[in-house]
Amino acid sequence: MEDQPQKIIFKKLHKDSIVPKKGSALAAGYDLFSYTDKEIIIEPLGKARIPTGISVELPHNTYGRVAPRSGLTWNKFLDVGAGVVDEDYRGEILVILFNFSKENVVIKNGDKIAQLIVERIMPTEPVIYEPEQELSETKRGGSGFGSTG
């Protein structure tokens, strides 16, 4: 039995904001578009917060992951940072873009800048162990960076 679709509510914060939309029926994310009255220039190795003119109400037990668009990453060397929209956040979605290229990147009003992917959250309750208590054992244990190959 397939999951029933949950509602995601997008609010336009300006009459000319572009509502996020999926690029195809089976796309994982909703394309996010810039909303700006002037061009935003991201200098080489620089970063910028790009407004979308959109806020969102996400389904219960989900969050929105702001993810890169593969074309922008490949063609313009842009990446997205700090991409979590919590279920209870009602402010404007801002997209942090990092420019890893050697040239200025210009963002204009209405550019596709990222995608919003709705992901489920497993409700959890923290349990605090004191230093003398041990976590369960695993084969990996405490091995860190590079330990799995």
BADRENDO-440204 format. One record per atom (N, C-alpha, C): y, x negated, z negated; atom name; residue number from 1. Coordinates in steps of 0.05 Angstrom, whole numbers. Layout:
REM residues N
+--------+--------+--------+------+------+
:      y :      x :      z : voti : mise :
+--------+--------+--------+------+------+
:      Y :      X :      Z :   CA :  NUM :
...
+--------+--------+--------+------+------+
This chain:
REM residues 149
+--------+--------+--------+------+------+
:      y :      x :      z : voti : mise :
+--------+--------+--------+------+------+
:    -24 :    -17 :      0 :    N :    1 :
:      0 :      0 :      0 :   CA :    1 :
:     25 :    -18 :      0 :    C :    1 :
:     43 :    -13 :     19 :    N :    2 :
:     67 :    -29 :     21 :   CA :    2 :
:     87 :    -21 :      0 :    C :    2 :
:    104 :    -41 :     -8 :    N :    3 :
:    126 :    -35 :    -26 :   CA :    3 :
:    146 :    -17 :    -12 :    C :    3 :
:    157 :      2 :    -27 :    N :    4 :
:    178 :     19 :    -16 :   CA :    4 :
:    204 :      3 :    -17 :    C :    4 :
:    221 :      5 :      4 :    N :    5 :
:    246 :    -10 :      4 :   CA :    5 :
:    264 :     -1 :    -19 :    C :    5 :
:    277 :    -20 :    -31 :    N :    6 :
:    297 :    -15 :    -52 :   CA :    6 :
:    324 :    -15 :    -39 :    C :    6 :
:    343 :     -2 :    -52 :    N :    7 :
:    370 :     -1 :    -41 :   CA :    7 :
:    386 :    -26 :    -50 :    C :    7 :
:    400 :    -37 :    -31 :    N :    8 :
:    420 :    -58 :    -36 :   CA :    8 :
:    446 :    -46 :    -27 :    C :    8 :
:    466 :    -45 :    -45 :    N :    9 :
:    492 :    -33 :    -38 :   CA :    9 :
:    512 :    -54 :    -34 :    C :    9 :
:    524 :    -55 :    -10 :    N :   10 :
:    545 :    -73 :     -3 :   CA :   10 :
:    572 :    -58 :     -5 :    C :   10 :
:    592 :    -70 :    -17 :    N :   11 :
:    619 :    -58 :    -19 :   CA :   11 :
:    638 :    -76 :     -3 :    C :   11 :
:    652 :    -64 :     16 :    N :   12 :
:    673 :    -78 :     30 :   CA :   12 :
:    697 :    -80 :     12 :    C :   12 :
:    707 :   -103 :      7 :    N :   13 :
:    731 :   -107 :    -10 :   CA :   13 :
:    757 :   -105 :      6 :    C :   13 :
:    754 :   -106 :     33 :    N :   14 :
:    777 :   -103 :     51 :   CA :   14 :
:    767 :    -86 :     74 :    C :   14 :
:    785 :    -71 :     87 :    N :   15 :
:    776 :    -53 :    108 :   CA :   15 :
:    764 :    -69 :    132 :    C :   15 :
:    772 :    -94 :    135 :    N :   16 :
:    762 :   -110 :    157 :   CA :   16 :
:    738 :   -129 :    150 :    C :   16 :
:    729 :   -127 :    125 :    N :   17 :
:    706 :   -144 :    118 :   CA :   17 :
:    682 :   -136 :    135 :    C :   17 :
:    665 :   -155 :    141 :    N :   18 :
:    641 :   -149 :    157 :   CA :   18 :
:    617 :   -146 :    138 :    C :   18 :
:    604 :   -123 :    140 :    N :   19 :
:    581 :   -117 :    123 :   CA :   19 :
:    558 :   -135 :    131 :    C :   19 :
:    545 :   -147 :    111 :    N :   20 :
:    521 :   -164 :    117 :   CA :   20 :
:    500 :   -148 :    132 :    C :   20 :
:    487 :   -161 :    150 :    N :   21 :
:    466 :   -148 :    166 :   CA :   21 :
:    444 :   -167 :    173 :    C :   21 :
:    420 :   -156 :    177 :    N :   22 :
:    398 :   -173 :    185 :   CA :   22 :
:    399 :   -178 :    215 :    C :   22 :
:    391 :   -202 :    223 :    N :   23 :
:    391 :   -210 :    251 :   CA :   23 :
:    369 :   -198 :    267 :    C :   23 :
:    347 :   -190 :    253 :    N :   24 :
:    325 :   -176 :    266 :   CA :   24 :
:    311 :   -159 :    245 :    C :   24 :
:    293 :   -142 :    253 :    N :   25 :
:    280 :   -123 :    235 :   CA :   25 :
:    264 :   -137 :    213 :    C :   25 :
:    253 :   -160 :    219 :    N :   26 :
:    236 :   -174 :    199 :   CA :   26 :
:    250 :   -199 :    187 :    C :   26 :
:    276 :   -201 :    191 :    N :   27 :
:    291 :   -224 :    180 :   CA :   27 :
:    290 :   -223 :    149 :    C :   27 :
:    288 :   -246 :    137 :    N :   28 :
:    287 :   -247 :    107 :   CA :   28 :
:    313 :   -241 :     94 :    C :   28 :
:    335 :   -250 :    107 :    N :   29 :
:    361 :   -248 :     95 :   CA :   29 :
:    381 :   -232 :    111 :    C :   29 :
:    403 :   -225 :     97 :    N :   30 :
:    426 :   -211 :    109 :   CA :   30 :
:    446 :   -233 :    115 :    C :   30 :
:    456 :   -233 :    140 :    N :   31 :
:    476 :   -252 :    148 :   CA :   31 :
:    502 :   -246 :    133 :    C :   31 :
:    515 :   -267 :    122 :    N :   32 :
:    540 :   -265 :    108 :   CA :   32 :
:    562 :   -277 :    127 :    C :   32 :
:    584 :   -263 :    128 :    N :   33 :
:    606 :   -270 :    146 :   CA :   33 :
:    631 :   -278 :    130 :    C :   33 :
:    646 :   -297 :    140 :    N :   34 :
:    670 :   -305 :    127 :   CA :   34 :
:    692 :   -283 :    129 :    C :   34 :
:    708 :   -281 :    109 :    N :   35 :
:    732 :   -264 :    109 :   CA :   35 :
:    756 :   -280 :    101 :    C :   35 :
:    773 :   -287 :    120 :    N :   36 :
:    796 :   -304 :    113 :   CA :   36 :
:    818 :   -298 :    133 :    C :   36 :
:    843 :   -300 :    123 :    N :   37 :
:    866 :   -295 :    140 :   CA :   37 :
:    875 :   -320 :    154 :    C :   37 :
:    863 :   -343 :    147 :    N :   38 :
:    870 :   -368 :    161 :   CA :   38 :
:    845 :   -385 :    163 :    C :   38 :
:    845 :   -403 :    182 :    N :   39 :
:    822 :   -421 :    185 :   CA :   39 :
:    819 :   -438 :    160 :    C :   39 :
:    794 :   -443 :    153 :    N :   40 :
:    787 :   -460 :    131 :   CA :   40 :
:    775 :   -486 :    142 :    C :   40 :
:    787 :   -508 :    136 :    N :   41 :
:    777 :   -534 :    147 :   CA :   41 :
:    762 :   -548 :    124 :    C :   41 :
:    737 :   -555 :    130 :    N :   42 :
:    721 :   -570 :    112 :   CA :   42 :
:    719 :   -599 :    123 :    C :   42 :
:    731 :   -617 :    108 :    N :   43 :
:    732 :   -645 :    117 :   CA :   43 :
:    705 :   -658 :    115 :    C :   43 :
:    701 :   -680 :    129 :    N :   44 :
:    675 :   -695 :    127 :   CA :   44 :
:    668 :   -701 :     98 :    C :   44 :
:    644 :   -696 :     91 :    N :   45 :
:    634 :   -699 :     64 :   CA :   45 :
:    649 :   -683 :     43 :    C :   45 :
:    662 :   -662 :     52 :    N :   46 :
:    677 :   -644 :     35 :   CA :   46 :
:    662 :   -618 :     30 :    C :   46 :
:    676 :   -601 :     15 :    N :   47 :
:    664 :   -575 :      8 :   CA :   47 :
:    686 :   -554 :      8 :    C :   47 :
:    678 :   -529 :     10 :    N :   48 :
:    698 :   -507 :      8 :   CA :   48 :
:    684 :   -482 :     -1 :    C :   48 :
:    699 :   -465 :    -15 :    N :   49 :
:    689 :   -438 :    -23 :   CA :   49 :
:    699 :   -419 :     -2 :    C :   49 :
:    681 :   -405 :     11 :    N :   50 :
:    687 :   -387 :     33 :   CA :   50 :
:    684 :   -359 :     24 :    C :   50 :
:    706 :   -343 :     24 :    N :   51 :
:    704 :   -315 :     16 :   CA :   51 :
:    689 :   -298 :     37 :    C :   51 :
:    676 :   -277 :     28 :    N :   52 :
:    662 :   -259 :     47 :   CA :   52 :
:    675 :   -231 :     48 :    C :   52 :
:    692 :   -225 :     29 :    N :   53 :
:    703 :   -198 :     28 :   CA :   53 :
:    683 :   -177 :     21 :    C :   53 :
:    661 :   -185 :      8 :    N :   54 :
:    639 :   -166 :      2 :   CA :   54 :
:    630 :   -170 :    -27 :    C :   54 :
:    624 :   -148 :    -41 :    N :   55 :
:    610 :   -150 :    -66 :   CA :   55 :
:    584 :   -134 :    -63 :    C :   55 :
:    566 :   -137 :    -82 :    N :   56 :
:    539 :   -125 :    -79 :   CA :   56 :
:    529 :   -114 :   -105 :    C :   56 :
:    512 :    -93 :   -102 :    N :   57 :
:    497 :    -83 :   -124 :   CA :   57 :
:    467 :    -86 :   -116 :    C :   57 :
:    454 :   -103 :   -131 :    N :   58 :
:    426 :   -110 :   -124 :   CA :   58 :
:    406 :    -92 :   -139 :    C :   58 :
:    382 :    -89 :   -128 :    N :   59 :
:    362 :    -74 :   -143 :   CA :   59 :
:    355 :    -87 :   -169 :    C :   59 :
:    345 :    -70 :   -188 :    N :   60 :
:    337 :    -80 :   -214 :   CA :   60 :
:    315 :   -102 :   -212 :    C :   60 :
:    317 :   -122 :   -229 :    N :   61 :
:    298 :   -144 :   -229 :   CA :   61 :
:    298 :   -161 :   -204 :    C :   61 :
:    321 :   -163 :   -191 :    N :   62 :
:    324 :   -181 :   -168 :   CA :   62 :
:    350 :   -198 :   -172 :    C :   62 :
:    352 :   -218 :   -155 :    N :   63 :
:    377 :   -233 :   -152 :   CA :   63 :
:    381 :   -238 :   -123 :    C :   63 :
:    405 :   -245 :   -115 :    N :   64 :
:    410 :   -253 :    -87 :   CA :   64 :
:    412 :   -283 :    -85 :    C :   64 :
:    396 :   -294 :    -68 :    N :   65 :
:    397 :   -323 :    -63 :   CA :   65 :
:    414 :   -328 :    -38 :    C :   65 :
:    436 :   -342 :    -41 :    N :   66 :
:    453 :   -349 :    -18 :   CA :   66 :
:    441 :   -374 :     -6 :    C :   66 :
:    431 :   -371 :     19 :    N :   67 :
:    416 :   -393 :     31 :   CA :   67 :
:    430 :   -401 :     57 :    C :   67 :
:    424 :   -426 :     66 :    N :   68 :
:    436 :   -436 :     91 :   CA :   68 :
:    425 :   -420 :    115 :    C :   68 :
:    440 :   -422 :    137 :    N :   69 :
:    431 :   -412 :    163 :   CA :   69 :
:    421 :   -437 :    178 :    C :   69 :
:    398 :   -435 :    189 :    N :   70 :
:    386 :   -459 :    202 :   CA :   70 :
:    404 :   -470 :    224 :    C :   70 :
:    417 :   -453 :    240 :    N :   71 :
:    434 :   -463 :    262 :   CA :   71 :
:    458 :   -479 :    252 :    C :   71 :
:    471 :   -469 :    230 :    N :   72 :
:    493 :   -484 :    219 :   CA :   72 :
:    484 :   -511 :    207 :    C :   72 :
:    461 :   -510 :    194 :    N :   73 :
:    451 :   -535 :    182 :   CA :   73 :
:    445 :   -555 :    204 :    C :   73 :
:    432 :   -547 :    225 :    N :   74 :
:    424 :   -565 :    246 :   CA :   74 :
:    447 :   -574 :    264 :    C :   74 :
:    464 :   -555 :    272 :    N :   75 :
:    485 :   -561 :    291 :   CA :   75 :
:    511 :   -572 :    278 :    C :   75 :
:    517 :   -563 :    254 :    N :   76 :
:    543 :   -571 :    242 :   CA :   76 :
:    539 :   -588 :    216 :    C :   76 :
:    514 :   -592 :    208 :    N :   77 :
:    509 :   -608 :    184 :   CA :   77 :
:    521 :   -595 :    159 :    C :   77 :
:    521 :   -568 :    158 :    N :   78 :
:    531 :   -553 :    135 :   CA :   78 :
:    507 :   -544 :    118 :    C :   78 :
:    512 :   -545 :     91 :    N :   79 :
:    492 :   -535 :     73 :   CA :   79 :
:    505 :   -518 :     52 :    C :   79 :
:    490 :   -501 :     39 :    N :   80 :
:    500 :   -482 :     19 :   CA :   80 :
:    493 :   -493 :     -9 :    C :   80 :
:    512 :   -490 :    -27 :    N :   81 :
:    507 :   -498 :    -55 :   CA :   81 :
:    511 :   -474 :    -74 :    C :   81 :
:    499 :   -477 :    -98 :    N :   82 :
:    503 :   -458 :   -120 :   CA :   82 :
:    498 :   -430 :   -111 :    C :   82 :
:    476 :   -424 :    -99 :    N :   83 :
:    471 :   -399 :    -86 :   CA :   83 :
:    456 :   -378 :   -101 :    C :   83 :
:    466 :   -370 :   -125 :    N :   84 :
:    453 :   -348 :   -140 :   CA :   84 :
:    473 :   -326 :   -146 :    C :   84 :
:    466 :   -302 :   -138 :    N :   85 :
:    481 :   -278 :   -144 :   CA :   85 :
:    464 :   -262 :   -164 :    C :   85 :
:    473 :   -261 :   -189 :    N :   86 :
:    458 :   -246 :   -210 :   CA :   86 :
:    460 :   -216 :   -205 :    C :   86 :
:    440 :   -202 :   -215 :    N :   87 :
:    438 :   -173 :   -212 :   CA :   87 :
:    463 :   -159 :   -224 :    C :   87 :
:    475 :   -169 :   -245 :    N :   88 :
:    497 :   -156 :   -257 :   CA :   88 :
:    525 :   -166 :   -247 :    C :   88 :
:    525 :   -183 :   -228 :    N :   89 :
:    551 :   -193 :   -217 :   CA :   89 :
:    562 :   -173 :   -197 :    C :   89 :
:    588 :   -166 :   -200 :    N :   90 :
:    600 :   -147 :   -183 :   CA :   90 :
:    625 :   -158 :   -169 :    C :   90 :
:    630 :   -184 :   -172 :    N :   91 :
:    653 :   -196 :   -158 :   CA :   91 :
:    647 :   -202 :   -129 :    C :   91 :
:    667 :   -214 :   -116 :    N :   92 :
:    664 :   -221 :    -88 :   CA :   92 :
:    643 :   -244 :    -85 :    C :   92 :
:    627 :   -242 :    -65 :    N :   93 :
:    608 :   -263 :    -59 :   CA :   93 :
:    624 :   -285 :    -45 :    C :   93 :
:    623 :   -309 :    -57 :    N :   94 :
:    636 :   -333 :    -46 :   CA :   94 :
:    613 :   -352 :    -38 :    C :   94 :
:    616 :   -364 :    -15 :    N :   95 :
:    595 :   -383 :     -6 :   CA :   95 :
:    607 :   -411 :     -7 :    C :   95 :
:    593 :   -429 :    -22 :    N :   96 :
:    601 :   -457 :    -23 :   CA :   96 :
:    587 :   -472 :     -1 :    C :   96 :
:    603 :   -483 :     17 :    N :   97 :
:    593 :   -498 :     40 :   CA :   97 :
:    599 :   -528 :     36 :    C :   97 :
:    579 :   -545 :     40 :    N :   98 :
:    583 :   -573 :     40 :   CA :   98 :
:    581 :   -584 :     69 :    C :   98 :
:    600 :   -600 :     77 :    N :   99 :
:    600 :   -612 :    103 :   CA :   99 :
:    589 :   -640 :    102 :    C :   99 :
:    565 :   -644 :    112 :    N :  100 :
:    553 :   -670 :    112 :   CA :  100 :
:    557 :   -686 :    138 :    C :  100 :
:    575 :   -675 :    155 :    N :  101 :
:    580 :   -688 :    180 :   CA :  101 :
:    603 :   -708 :    178 :    C :  101 :
:    609 :   -722 :    200 :    N :  102 :
:    631 :   -741 :    201 :   CA :  102 :
:    656 :   -729 :    213 :    C :  102 :
:    655 :   -702 :    218 :    N :  103 :
:    678 :   -689 :    231 :   CA :  103 :
:    686 :   -664 :    214 :    C :  103 :
:    711 :   -656 :    218 :    N :  104 :
:    720 :   -631 :    206 :   CA :  104 :
:    704 :   -608 :    217 :    C :  104 :
:    698 :   -589 :    200 :    N :  105 :
:    685 :   -564 :    208 :   CA :  105 :
:    705 :   -542 :    202 :    C :  105 :
:    710 :   -525 :    222 :    N :  106 :
:    730 :   -503 :    220 :   CA :  106 :
:    715 :   -477 :    216 :    C :  106 :
:    721 :   -462 :    195 :    N :  107 :
:    710 :   -436 :    191 :   CA :  107 :
:    732 :   -416 :    197 :    C :  107 :
:    726 :   -397 :    215 :    N :  108 :
:    745 :   -376 :    222 :   CA :  108 :
:    735 :   -349 :    211 :    C :  108 :
:    753 :   -330 :    210 :    N :  109 :
:    747 :   -303 :    201 :   CA :  109 :
:    724 :   -292 :    218 :    C :  109 :
:    703 :   -281 :    205 :    N :  110 :
:    681 :   -268 :    219 :   CA :  110 :
:    658 :   -287 :    226 :    C :  110 :
:    660 :   -313 :    219 :    N :  111 :
:    638 :   -331 :    225 :   CA :  111 :
:    614 :   -325 :    207 :    C :  111 :
:    590 :   -327 :    219 :    N :  112 :
:    566 :   -326 :    202 :   CA :  112 :
:    564 :   -352 :    187 :    C :  112 :
:    563 :   -350 :    160 :    N :  113 :
:    565 :   -375 :    144 :   CA :  113 :
:    540 :   -380 :    126 :    C :  113 :
:    525 :   -359 :    121 :    N :  114 :
:    501 :   -362 :    104 :   CA :  114 :
:    485 :   -337 :    106 :    C :  114 :
:    464 :   -335 :     90 :    N :  115 :
:    448 :   -310 :     88 :   CA :  115 :
:    442 :   -304 :     59 :    C :  115 :
:    440 :   -278 :     53 :    N :  116 :
:    434 :   -269 :     27 :   CA :  116 :
:    405 :   -259 :     27 :    C :  116 :
:    388 :   -271 :     11 :    N :  117 :
:    360 :   -264 :      9 :   CA :  117 :
:    355 :   -251 :    -18 :    C :  117 :
:    345 :   -227 :    -19 :    N :  118 :
:    340 :   -214 :    -44 :   CA :  118 :
:    312 :   -222 :    -54 :    C :  118 :
:    311 :   -233 :    -79 :    N :  119 :
:    286 :   -242 :    -90 :   CA :  119 :
:    281 :   -229 :   -117 :    C :  119 :
:    255 :   -224 :   -123 :    N :  120 :
:    248 :   -212 :   -148 :   CA :  120 :
:    250 :   -232 :   -171 :    C :  120 :
:    255 :   -221 :   -194 :    N :  121 :
:    256 :   -237 :   -219 :   CA :  121 :
:    234 :   -227 :   -237 :    C :  121 :
:    218 :   -245 :   -249 :    N :  122 :
:    199 :   -237 :   -269 :   CA :  122 :
:    213 :   -236 :   -296 :    C :  122 :
:    214 :   -213 :   -308 :    N :  123 :
:    226 :   -212 :   -335 :   CA :  123 :
:    211 :   -230 :   -354 :    C :  123 :
:    226 :   -246 :   -369 :    N :  124 :
:    213 :   -264 :   -388 :   CA :  124 :
:    227 :   -262 :   -415 :    C :  124 :
:    212 :   -272 :   -435 :    N :  125 :
:    223 :   -273 :   -463 :   CA :  125 :
:    218 :   -301 :   -473 :    C :  125 :
:    239 :   -315 :   -481 :    N :  126 :
:    235 :   -343 :   -490 :   CA :  126 :
:    219 :   -345 :   -516 :    C :  126 :
:    202 :   -364 :   -518 :    N :  127 :
:    188 :   -372 :   -542 :   CA :  127 :
:    196 :   -401 :   -548 :    C :  127 :
:    205 :   -406 :   -571 :    N :  128 :
:    215 :   -433 :   -578 :   CA :  128 :
:    194 :   -448 :   -595 :    C :  128 :
:    186 :   -471 :   -585 :    N :  129 :
:    168 :   -488 :   -600 :   CA :  129 :
:    184 :   -510 :   -615 :    C :  129 :
:    175 :   -517 :   -638 :    N :  130 :
:    187 :   -539 :   -653 :   CA :  130 :
:    174 :   -565 :   -643 :    C :  130 :
:    187 :   -588 :   -649 :    N :  131 :
:    177 :   -613 :   -638 :   CA :  131 :
:    148 :   -619 :   -644 :    C :  131 :
:    138 :   -610 :   -667 :    N :  132 :
:    110 :   -616 :   -674 :   CA :  132 :
:     90 :   -598 :   -659 :    C :  132 :
:     99 :   -577 :   -646 :    N :  133 :
:     81 :   -559 :   -631 :   CA :  133 :
:     78 :   -570 :   -603 :    C :  133 :
:     55 :   -564 :   -591 :    N :  134 :
:     49 :   -574 :   -564 :   CA :  134 :
:     47 :   -552 :   -544 :    C :  134 :
:     56 :   -557 :   -519 :    N :  135 :
:     52 :   -539 :   -497 :   CA :  135 :
:     23 :   -541 :   -488 :    C :  135 :
:     14 :   -522 :   -472 :    N :  136 :
:    -14 :   -524 :   -462 :   CA :  136 :
:    -17 :   -548 :   -444 :    C :  136 :
:    -41 :   -559 :   -443 :    N :  137 :
:    -46 :   -583 :   -428 :   CA :  137 :
:    -51 :   -576 :   -398 :    C :  137 :
:    -43 :   -594 :   -380 :    N :  138 :
:    -48 :   -592 :   -352 :   CA :  138 :
:    -57 :   -619 :   -341 :    C :  138 :
:    -69 :   -619 :   -318 :    N :  139 :
:    -78 :   -644 :   -306 :   CA :  139 :
:    -53 :   -662 :   -301 :    C :  139 :
:    -32 :   -651 :   -292 :    N :  140 :
:     -7 :   -666 :   -286 :   CA :  140 :
:      6 :   -676 :   -311 :    C :  140 :
:      7 :   -660 :   -331 :    N :  141 :
:     19 :   -668 :   -356 :   CA :  141 :
:     49 :   -673 :   -353 :    C :  141 :
:     59 :   -695 :   -363 :    N :  142 :
:     88 :   -701 :   -362 :   CA :  142 :
:     96 :   -719 :   -339 :    C :  142 :
:     78 :   -723 :   -319 :    N :  143 :
:     85 :   -740 :   -296 :   CA :  143 :
:    107 :   -726 :   -280 :    C :  143 :
:    128 :   -742 :   -273 :    N :  144 :
:    151 :   -730 :   -260 :   CA :  144 :
:    154 :   -738 :   -231 :    C :  144 :
:    177 :   -747 :   -224 :    N :  145 :
:    185 :   -753 :   -196 :   CA :  145 :
:    164 :   -769 :   -181 :    C :  145 :
:    156 :   -758 :   -159 :    N :  146 :
:    137 :   -772 :   -141 :   CA :  146 :
:    109 :   -771 :   -150 :    C :  146 :
:    103 :   -758 :   -172 :    N :  147 :
:     76 :   -759 :   -184 :   CA :  147 :
:     55 :   -743 :   -169 :    C :  147 :
:     64 :   -725 :   -152 :    N :  148 :
:     44 :   -708 :   -137 :   CA :  148 :
:     42 :   -717 :   -108 :    C :  148 :
:     53 :   -740 :   -101 :    N :  149 :
:     50 :   -750 :    -74 :   CA :  149 :
:     73 :   -749 :    -58 :    C :  149 :
+--------+--------+--------+------+------+
